[in-house]
Amino acid sequence: MPWPPLAPPPTSDPSFVAGVLARHAARPRTLGLLLVRRGGWAVGVASEGRLLVHKTGSRYVQSRTAAGGWSQQRYARRRGNQADALVQAVVEAAATRLDAGSLHGLVPGGDRALVDAVLADPSLAAVAALPRGPLLDVPDPKAAVLEAAAGRARAVRVLLDQP
């Protein structure tokens, strides 16, 4: 849940606590979605579980190879260049679609290293500073996966520490 934690309620009455939690979770929020995996990406803005704006794309990133010697180094350089091109494509899409001033939080998903590389770009500094939800585990980011992530972004994890 990409918003500040809920302050403890003034009473421990279960029905009161449940009501406070439900109102806190149900408050309308506009969230940025940033899903990146090797080979695909999706950027969107969602409000109340529905996508308002989105863009998806794909970029080929070669997988690891078992070749040794010079070939291995050449493939590693190629993979690095392809991953850099993927990150740049996502940065450009995110910069035009994610306005930090209108978002309550950011929900990342996919490959943590690639998401971190995208958010490290200076043009996304304000977006990177937004409160973040947990990293979603997503398959190849396509429009349907982004739509599902918009719904998952509103999910609330409840931790009960007493019986």
N, C-alpha and C positions, 0 to 999 in steps of 0.2 A: 504494500500500500504506500504510494508515494506522497504522503502528506504527514505532517507532524504527528507524533504519538498523542493519544488521547490522555488528558490529565485524569488522575484517579477521581472517580465520583465521590461526593461528600458522604455517601452512605453505601453500605454493602448489600442493601436489599436487592435480591436478584432481578426482580422485575424493573426496578429503577435503573440498575446498571445495564440491563438489556436494552431498555429504551434509549438511554444515552448513547450506547454503542451503535444502535441502529440508526439514530438521527445523524451521528457523526459519519457513519459509512455512507449514508444515502445522500449526503449533501452533494449537489451538483459540482462536478470538477471537470475541467478541461485538461486533458493529458496529452503529452507528446509521446509517440511510440517510435522507437528506433530499433529495428530488427536487422541484424547483419550476420551473415554466415558466408563462408567461402563459396562464391558462386552466385549469391543472391542477396538482395536487401529490400527493405520496405521501410518507408517513413510515413507517419500519419499523425493526425490530430483527431482525438476522440473526445466526445462529451457524452456522459451518461451511457457509456458502452457502445455508442454508435460512431462510426467514422464520419468525420466532416470533410477532411482533406486527406488524400493519400497519393503516394507514388511508389511504384515498385520497379525493380530492375534486376538485371543479372550481369555478372562479369565472370568470365572464366578464370579460375585460379587452379593451376595444376596441383595435383596431389603429390605426396612424397614418392620418391622412387627408390628402388633398391640398388640402383647403379652405384658404382664406386668411382673413386678417382676424380678426374676432370669432369666427367659427365655429371657426377653428383653435385659438384660446385656450380656448374652451369645451370642445372635444373633448380638449384636453390636460389640463384640470382634471378632466374626467370620467375619463380614462385614469388619472390619478394617484390619484383616489379609489378606482377599481376595483382598482388595484394594491395600495393600502394595505389594502383589505378582504381581498384574497388573502393578503397577508403576515400579517395578523392571524389568519386562519383556520389558516394553517400553524403559526404560533406556538402557538396553542391546542392543536392536534393534537400537535405535538412536545413541548410541556410535559407532556402527560399520558402520552406513550408512550416518550420517551427519558430514561432515568435515567442521568445521567453516571456515577454510582457503579458501575454494572454494565456499562459499555461500555468497550472497549479503544480505540475510535476512532470517527470519523465519516466517512462517505463522502457527499459532496454531489454533486448532479447537476442539470443543467438550466441555467437562466439565472443567471449569476454574481452579477449585481446583486440579483436577488430572493433568492438564497440568503444573500448578505451582509446584506440587510435583515432576513431572518428571524433570523439569528444575532446581529444587533445588539440584539435585544430583551433587556432585563435578565433576564427570567425564564429565558432560555436561556444565561446566562453560563457555567455549568459545562459545558454541551454544546459551546459555541463554543470552549472551552479544550482540548477533546480533540484528540489528534493527528488530522490529516485526510489522507485520500487525495486523489488528484487529482480535479478536477471531472469527473464523467462526462458525456459527451454522450449525452443521452437524448431520445427522442421524447416525446409527450404522456404524462405520468406516469399510468399505470393499474396495476392489480394485476400484470399480466403483465410490464410494464416494470420494476416494483419487484422482482419475482421474478428477472428477468434481472440486474438491478443487484446483487442479493445474491450471485449467482455471480461477477459481474465484480469485486466488491469484494475477493475473495480472490486475484485475479490478481497476479502478481509480475512486475515489469519488471526484466529483467536487462540490464545494460549491460556489454558486453565492450569493454575498451579496449586489449587486446593480441591479436594473431593467434593 
